Amino acid sequence: MIKYKTIDTPKFGARPERAEGCHVRGGTLIFDIRRYPAFLIRDKRGTLGAVLFNAENQMKAVKLGREQLAEALERFERRGIPRKSLECMILGGVPERKPQLDAWRTAGRDSGLTVRENDVATAFYRTLYFDVRAGTVEVYREAASADQGNPGSATLSLADSTQAFRETDSSGVVANATRFFREKKTFAGLEEWIVPEHASTKPGQPFTLWSSCCSTGAETYSYAMFLHEFFKRTGVGCPLQVVGTDINEKLVAEAVEGKYRTTGSEARDYRSYFERYGSIDGDNLTIGPEIKRFVRFRPHDIKQAPRKRRFNVIICANVFQYYKDDAREHFLRNFISALESPGYVFVGTVKHDMAARLNLTPLGNYGFMRKA
């Protein structure tokens, strides 16, 4: 039986990974599961454990949960560990994440597993330390907030320093987290509206996308691979340029190198892209020169006015949530000044009155705002 207990402080020197996908290994699994529930598995001998995690909506969470659980069970079976010797636990999740909790319950029930639950549907943000050999899971809990773990806790004003963003490495704060094909609706918006409009109204003219606050560049390369493949498939004859920027020069250097350790779900879901535009060996991905020639990275602080360059699309997916409205409006004005007409910007949630004041209109359900 997996033994659960809470701890009062994070474990010194134990740096958590940001949970995403299906992780199966021995030793100690240390994960930041944020406000979502996770599915834990351990064989009774303590040789192998698993942490399964996804943050999808209810329908997708059910499907992905079943897939992740099937993948984990297969990996246990390959090690000669039968299903009857497994012990399982669903852990965590705030009340608003009940759809994900129900999805894990469904996946466990459909797999015929006996699953205990602990600390579910309670308002905490969690980091877990799962010692597979000892069969213990220790959990550090903080009051749940969408801003938890971010520098400044989403109260940064325009006058606040950006030093925390500038100096943190790729495994530090949530602000620097990135993953491949992260904002699903942006890809739908590009495919279904933005690129077709550009090809129709500006045939042959360059299509330029700015991936701002890009961290180590996984999302930047995602847009480049997606657009290049889409252009090829549909015959769009526009030159392509994708620019990635970040305030942190260390992260920019990592992005230029283009080497990543993918999650199991990334390697499975996007393997065709990775094999087409790079090389993948297990979880290790190296971006190849064919796509790199369409991508440029450079340091940039979004507090500063951008260089005089016009972009068709600007995407800044993971920074606005940390700042107050005064800063958000300042950043938006900087982005708008760098947009073509028409042009599109994606920055997450923005108040309607701010968007209207800046003459931006929403683009359907894609999350983009349009500059006329």
Backbone torsions as a table, in degrees:
resi	resn	phi	psi	omega
1	MET	NA	127.2	177.2
2	ILE	-67.0	126.3	-178.0
3	LYS	-95.3	130.3	-175.4
4	TYR	-111.0	139.3	170.2
5	LYS	-155.1	154.5	176.9
6	THR	-94.9	153.7	175.9
7	ILE	-125.3	153.1	-172.2
8	ASP	-83.4	-24.4	-178.8
9	THR	-137.7	152.4	175.2
10	PRO	-61.4	154.2	-179.3
11	LYS	-76.6	123.8	-177.6
12	PHE	-61.0	129.7	176.9
13	GLY	82.1	-4.3	179.9
14	ALA	-99.4	101.0	-175.2
15	ARG	-88.1	119.7	-178.1
16	PRO	-75.5	147.7	167.9
17	GLU	-84.9	153.7	174.1
18	ARG	-80.6	117.3	-175.0
19	ALA	-63.1	135.3	174.6
20	GLU	-171.3	118.3	174.6
21	GLY	95.3	-149.4	-174.3
22	CYS	-118.3	115.5	-177.8
23	HIS	-117.4	120.4	-178.3
24	VAL	-129.3	118.4	177.6
25	ARG	-169.7	174.7	177.0
26	GLY	-93.7	-173.2	177.8
27	GLY	79.7	-137.9	-179.9
28	THR	-116.4	126.5	178.9
29	LEU	-101.9	119.4	-174.8
30	ILE	-118.0	115.1	-173.4
31	PHE	-137.6	143.5	169.2
32	ASP	-90.3	106.8	-178.9
33	ILE	-98.9	3.4	173.8
34	ARG	54.6	-129.0	-174.6
35	ARG	-103.4	14.5	-174.3
36	TYR	-108.0	155.5	173.3
37	PRO	-77.9	151.5	176.2
38	ALA	-125.8	155.8	-179.7
39	PHE	-110.0	120.3	-177.9
40	LEU	-109.2	141.1	178.2
41	ILE	-134.1	144.4	176.4
42	ARG	-149.4	139.3	171.7
43	ASP	-84.8	149.1	-169.4
44	LYS	-64.9	-19.2	177.3
45	ARG	-81.2	-13.6	177.9
46	GLY	80.6	21.6	-178.6
47	THR	-89.6	-24.9	-173.5
48	LEU	-148.0	139.1	177.3
49	GLY	-136.0	169.9	-178.8
50	ALA	-147.3	144.9	169.5
51	VAL	-124.8	121.5	-179.9
52	LEU	-112.7	137.7	-173.2
53	PHE	-152.3	137.1	165.9
54	ASN	-152.7	154.1	-176.2
55	ALA	-120.0	30.6	-178.4
56	GLU	-80.3	169.5	174.4
57	ASN	-71.2	177.6	-167.0
58	GLN	-59.1	-49.9	-176.4
59	MET	-64.5	-45.4	179.4
60	LYS	-68.8	-34.7	-178.8
61	ALA	-64.6	-38.5	178.1
62	VAL	-62.6	-48.4	-179.0
63	LYS	-64.4	-47.5	-177.6
64	LEU	-68.6	-36.7	177.9
65	GLY	-60.8	-43.4	177.2
66	ARG	-61.8	-42.3	-178.8
67	GLU	-65.7	-43.6	-179.6
68	GLN	-65.9	-40.7	179.4
69	LEU	-66.4	-41.3	177.8
70	ALA	-62.1	-40.6	178.3
71	GLU	-63.0	-44.2	-179.7
72	ALA	-64.2	-45.8	-179.0
73	LEU	-62.2	-37.4	177.7
74	GLU	-63.2	-39.6	-179.4
75	ARG	-70.1	-34.5	173.3
76	PHE	-64.8	-44.4	-178.1
77	GLU	-63.6	-36.9	178.5
78	ARG	-64.6	-24.4	176.8
79	ARG	-90.6	9.2	178.5
80	GLY	77.2	23.6	-178.5
81	ILE	-104.8	108.9	-176.7
82	PRO	-73.5	157.4	-177.0
83	ARG	-60.8	-33.6	-176.1
84	LYS	-68.4	-15.9	-179.5
85	SER	-97.1	10.6	-178.5
86	LEU	-95.4	144.6	169.7
87	GLU	-119.0	140.4	-169.2
88	CYS	-132.6	151.0	178.3
89	MET	-146.5	138.1	166.9
90	ILE	-98.5	128.8	-172.6
91	LEU	-131.3	132.0	168.6
92	GLY	88.7	-169.8	-178.0
93	GLY	100.1	130.4	176.4
94	VAL	-84.9	166.8	-177.1
95	PRO	-56.3	-34.0	-179.0
96	GLU	-68.7	-14.8	-178.8
97	ARG	-99.9	24.8	179.1
98	LYS	-58.2	-35.4	176.3
99	PRO	-56.5	-39.5	177.6
100	GLN	-69.3	-36.3	177.1
101	LEU	-62.9	-46.3	178.4
102	ASP	-62.7	-34.4	178.9
103	ALA	-64.2	-41.8	177.7
104	TRP	-67.7	-37.0	176.5
105	ARG	-60.5	-43.1	179.5
106	THR	-63.9	-44.5	-179.1
107	ALA	-62.5	-42.8	179.2
108	GLY	-65.6	-43.7	179.6
109	ARG	-63.4	-43.9	-178.9
110	ASP	-65.8	-23.5	179.5
111	SER	-90.9	0.9	177.8
112	GLY	72.9	23.5	-177.6
113	LEU	-94.9	150.8	170.5
114	THR	-91.3	118.6	-171.8
115	VAL	-123.2	120.4	172.4
116	ARG	-84.8	159.3	176.5
117	GLU	-124.9	145.5	178.5
118	ASN	-147.7	133.4	173.4
119	ASP	59.7	35.3	-178.1
120	VAL	-90.3	151.7	175.2
121	ALA	54.8	40.5	173.9
122	THR	-123.2	149.7	-166.1
123	ALA	-81.2	74.6	177.0
124	PHE	-137.5	153.8	171.0
125	TYR	-103.0	129.9	-166.0
126	ARG	-126.1	144.1	165.7
127	THR	-119.9	129.8	-177.3
128	LEU	-113.8	146.8	177.9
129	TYR	-123.8	99.6	-172.3
130	PHE	-102.5	102.2	178.8
131	ASP	-87.4	102.2	-173.1
132	VAL	-66.0	-40.7	-176.8
133	ARG	-65.9	-43.9	-178.3
134	ALA	-81.0	-18.4	-179.2
135	GLY	75.1	29.2	-179.6
136	THR	-117.9	146.8	171.5
137	VAL	-127.0	116.8	178.1
138	GLU	-102.5	136.8	-173.1
139	VAL	-126.6	125.7	172.6
140	TYR	-96.1	123.2	-173.8
141	ARG	-116.4	138.9	173.2
142	GLU	-129.8	160.9	178.7
143	ALA	-58.3	130.9	-173.6
144	ALA	-69.9	137.2	176.6
145	SER	-160.3	143.3	177.2
146	ALA	-61.8	-17.7	-176.1
147	ASP	-100.3	0.6	-174.0
148	GLN	-59.5	137.3	177.9
149	GLY	84.0	0.9	-179.5
150	ASN	-97.3	146.4	177.2
151	PRO	-62.9	129.0	178.6
152	GLY	83.0	-5.6	178.2
153	SER	46.8	46.3	174.6
154	ALA	60.6	26.5	176.8
155	THR	-119.0	18.6	-178.6
156	LEU	-73.4	132.3	172.8
157	SER	-97.6	175.6	-179.7
158	LEU	-62.5	-30.1	-178.0
159	ALA	-78.9	-13.1	-177.5
160	ASP	-68.6	154.1	179.4
161	SER	-71.3	151.3	173.5
162	THR	-107.0	19.6	-175.7
163	GLN	-59.4	-38.2	-178.5
164	ALA	-62.3	-37.7	178.4
165	PHE	-72.4	-33.6	-175.1
166	ARG	-71.9	-33.0	-169.4
167	GLU	-105.9	-16.8	-175.8
168	THR	-70.5	141.2	179.0
169	ASP	-83.6	179.8	-171.4
170	SER	-67.9	-16.0	-178.4
171	SER	-106.4	13.2	-175.2
172	GLY	-89.4	-106.2	-172.1
173	VAL	-79.6	161.7	179.4
174	VAL	-58.8	-29.9	-177.3
175	ALA	-58.0	-29.2	-176.9
176	ASN	-96.0	6.4	179.5
177	ALA	-69.9	144.4	177.0
178	THR	-152.7	157.5	173.8
179	ARG	-157.1	163.7	-176.4
180	PHE	-71.0	138.8	175.2
181	PHE	52.5	50.9	-169.6
182	ARG	-72.8	-55.3	-175.7
183	GLU	-93.3	91.3	-171.8
184	LYS	-56.9	-39.4	-175.2
185	LYS	-69.6	-21.8	177.5
186	THR	-68.4	-35.9	179.1
187	PHE	-68.3	-38.5	175.8
188	ALA	-63.3	-42.2	179.2
189	GLY	-62.9	-40.1	177.5
190	LEU	-63.6	-45.8	-175.3
191	GLU	-72.2	-41.1	-170.5
192	GLU	-90.8	-20.4	-175.8
193	TRP	-133.6	-57.3	-165.6
194	ILE	-68.1	-50.1	-180.0
195	VAL	-66.1	-45.8	176.6
196	PRO	-57.1	-39.3	177.4
197	GLU	-63.0	-44.3	-180.0
198	HIS	-63.1	-45.1	-179.3
199	ALA	-63.7	-30.9	-178.9
200	SER	-80.1	-42.0	-173.3
201	THR	-93.8	-23.5	-178.6
202	LYS	-134.3	56.8	-175.5
203	PRO	-59.1	132.5	177.1
204	GLY	83.6	-12.2	179.5
205	GLN	-81.1	148.9	-177.3
206	PRO	-58.4	143.9	174.2
207	PHE	-107.8	118.0	-174.3
208	THR	-119.8	132.6	179.8
209	LEU	-126.1	131.0	177.1
210	TRP	-105.8	116.6	175.5
211	SER	-98.1	96.0	-172.8
212	SER	-89.3	150.5	-178.1
213	CYS	53.4	54.3	-166.3
214	CYS	-86.4	-4.2	-178.2
215	SER	56.2	-129.3	-176.7
216	THR	-86.6	7.1	166.6
217	GLY	93.7	4.8	-178.3
218	ALA	-60.9	-42.6	179.8
219	GLU	-69.1	-36.8	178.7
220	THR	-60.8	-48.7	178.1
221	TYR	-64.7	-32.3	178.1
222	SER	-60.0	-47.0	179.9
223	TYR	-64.9	-39.3	179.4
224	ALA	-63.7	-47.0	-179.8
225	MET	-64.0	-45.1	-178.9
226	PHE	-61.1	-48.2	-176.7
227	LEU	-68.1	-41.3	179.9
228	HIS	-61.9	-44.8	178.9
229	GLU	-64.9	-41.3	-179.3
230	PHE	-65.9	-42.5	177.3
231	PHE	-59.7	-44.8	-179.6
232	LYS	-62.9	-45.6	-175.2
233	ARG	-67.4	-35.3	-174.7
234	THR	-102.7	-3.3	177.9
235	GLY	77.5	21.6	176.1
236	VAL	-69.6	119.8	-174.4
237	GLY	-98.7	43.3	-178.2
238	CYS	-105.1	135.0	171.7
239	PRO	-58.7	143.7	-175.4
240	LEU	-115.4	135.1	173.3
241	GLN	-141.5	125.3	177.4
242	VAL	-118.6	127.0	-178.7
243	VAL	-114.7	127.6	175.6
244	GLY	-111.0	134.1	178.6
245	THR	-133.8	153.2	174.4
246	ASP	-156.2	150.9	178.9
247	ILE	-70.3	-24.1	-174.5
248	ASN	-90.8	110.1	-175.4
249	GLU	-67.4	-28.4	177.0
250	LYS	-65.3	-41.6	179.4
251	LEU	-68.8	-36.4	177.0
252	VAL	-61.5	-41.3	178.9
253	ALA	-63.3	-38.9	176.6
254	GLU	-64.7	-39.5	179.6
255	ALA	-63.0	-42.4	179.0
256	VAL	-60.3	-40.3	-179.8
257	GLU	-64.4	-38.7	174.2
258	GLY	71.7	36.5	178.1
259	LYS	-117.8	132.4	-172.1
260	TYR	-139.5	155.7	167.8
261	ARG	-108.0	112.3	-174.8
262	THR	-85.6	159.6	170.7
263	THR	-81.6	166.3	179.1
264	GLY	-60.3	-40.6	-179.0
265	SER	-69.5	-36.8	176.9
266	GLU	-63.0	-47.6	-178.6
267	ALA	-60.7	-33.2	179.6
268	ARG	-79.0	-49.1	-171.9
269	ASP	-73.7	-30.2	-173.4
270	TYR	-119.9	21.0	-177.2
271	ARG	-57.4	-37.9	-178.6
272	SER	-61.3	-38.8	176.0
273	TYR	-67.5	-45.2	-176.4
274	PHE	-64.6	-39.2	179.3
275	GLU	-73.4	-32.4	179.7
276	ARG	-72.5	-37.9	-171.4
277	TYR	-116.5	15.3	178.0
278	GLY	-175.2	-153.7	176.7
279	SER	-135.8	138.2	-179.4
280	ILE	-127.3	129.4	179.9
281	ASP	-127.4	101.0	-173.4
282	GLY	66.3	-119.8	177.6
283	ASP	-95.1	-2.6	-174.8
284	ASN	-93.3	123.2	-177.9
285	LEU	-118.0	134.0	172.2
286	THR	-121.3	120.9	178.4
287	ILE	-71.8	135.0	-175.2
288	GLY	-91.0	167.9	-175.7
289	PRO	-67.2	-25.4	-177.6
290	GLU	-59.8	-39.8	-179.8
291	ILE	-91.2	-28.6	179.9
292	LYS	-60.0	-27.8	-177.9
293	ARG	-69.5	-12.9	177.2
294	PHE	-98.6	0.3	-172.0
295	VAL	-122.8	137.5	174.8
296	ARG	-129.3	139.9	176.4
297	PHE	-120.0	145.8	174.7
298	ARG	-158.7	156.3	175.8
299	PRO	-71.8	144.9	175.6
300	HIS	-164.1	137.4	175.1
301	ASP	-102.8	120.9	-175.0
302	ILE	-70.4	-5.5	170.9
303	LYS	-70.5	-22.8	-178.0
304	GLN	-93.9	147.0	176.5
305	ALA	-60.8	136.0	-178.5
306	PRO	-70.3	165.1	174.9
307	ARG	-63.3	160.3	-177.0
308	LYS	-75.4	79.5	178.5
309	ARG	-138.9	138.5	-177.5
310	ARG	-99.2	129.1	178.5
311	PHE	-113.6	147.1	173.2
312	ASN	-78.9	-32.5	-177.5
313	VAL	-141.1	137.6	172.5
314	ILE	-127.2	128.2	-179.7
315	ILE	-124.7	122.7	177.8
316	CYS	-134.6	91.4	-162.8
317	ALA	-91.4	-13.9	-165.7
318	ASN	-142.4	34.4	-178.9
319	VAL	-129.4	-37.5	-174.8
320	PHE	-56.8	-30.6	-176.6
321	GLN	-64.1	-17.7	-177.9
322	TYR	-87.7	-12.5	-170.2
323	TYR	-113.5	154.8	173.8
324	LYS	-74.0	170.8	-174.2
325	ASP	-63.0	-31.5	-179.5
326	ASP	-62.4	-41.8	179.4
327	ALA	-70.4	-41.5	-179.8
328	ARG	-58.2	-43.2	-179.2
329	GLU	-66.9	-38.7	177.2
330	HIS	-60.9	-47.1	179.6
331	PHE	-62.2	-43.4	-179.6
332	LEU	-60.8	-41.9	178.6
333	ARG	-62.1	-39.5	175.9
334	ASN	-61.3	-44.4	179.5
335	PHE	-63.6	-44.9	-178.4
336	ILE	-59.6	-37.4	179.9
337	SER	-65.1	-19.0	-179.3
338	ALA	-102.2	5.1	-178.4
339	LEU	-93.5	144.2	167.2
340	GLU	-69.9	171.2	172.4
341	SER	-119.9	119.8	-7.4
342	PRO	-71.9	156.9	177.7
343	GLY	-147.2	162.6	-173.3
344	TYR	-132.5	139.6	179.2
345	VAL	-130.3	139.2	176.9
346	PHE	-124.8	119.1	-179.0
347	VAL	-134.7	15.0	-173.8
348	GLY	85.7	-148.9	-175.0
349	THR	-80.0	130.4	174.7
350	VAL	-132.9	137.9	-179.7
351	LYS	-61.5	143.7	-176.3
352	HIS	-59.9	-39.6	-177.6
353	ASP	-67.9	-32.8	177.0
354	MET	-68.1	-45.7	178.5
355	ALA	-59.9	-43.5	-179.7
356	ALA	-64.2	-40.6	-179.9
357	ARG	-62.7	-30.2	-179.4
358	LEU	-96.7	12.0	177.3
359	ASN	60.6	39.9	175.9
360	LEU	-109.4	138.1	177.8
361	THR	-120.2	142.2	-178.8
362	PRO	-68.8	145.9	177.2
363	LEU	-102.1	90.9	177.4
364	GLY	50.4	-136.4	179.8
365	ASN	-101.8	18.2	-174.5
366	TYR	-84.1	-13.2	-178.7
367	GLY	88.3	-11.9	176.9
368	PHE	-77.3	154.9	168.0
369	MET	-117.9	143.1	-172.4
370	ARG	-106.9	130.3	169.7
371	LYS	-95.3	121.2	-175.9
372	ALA	-69.4	NA	NA
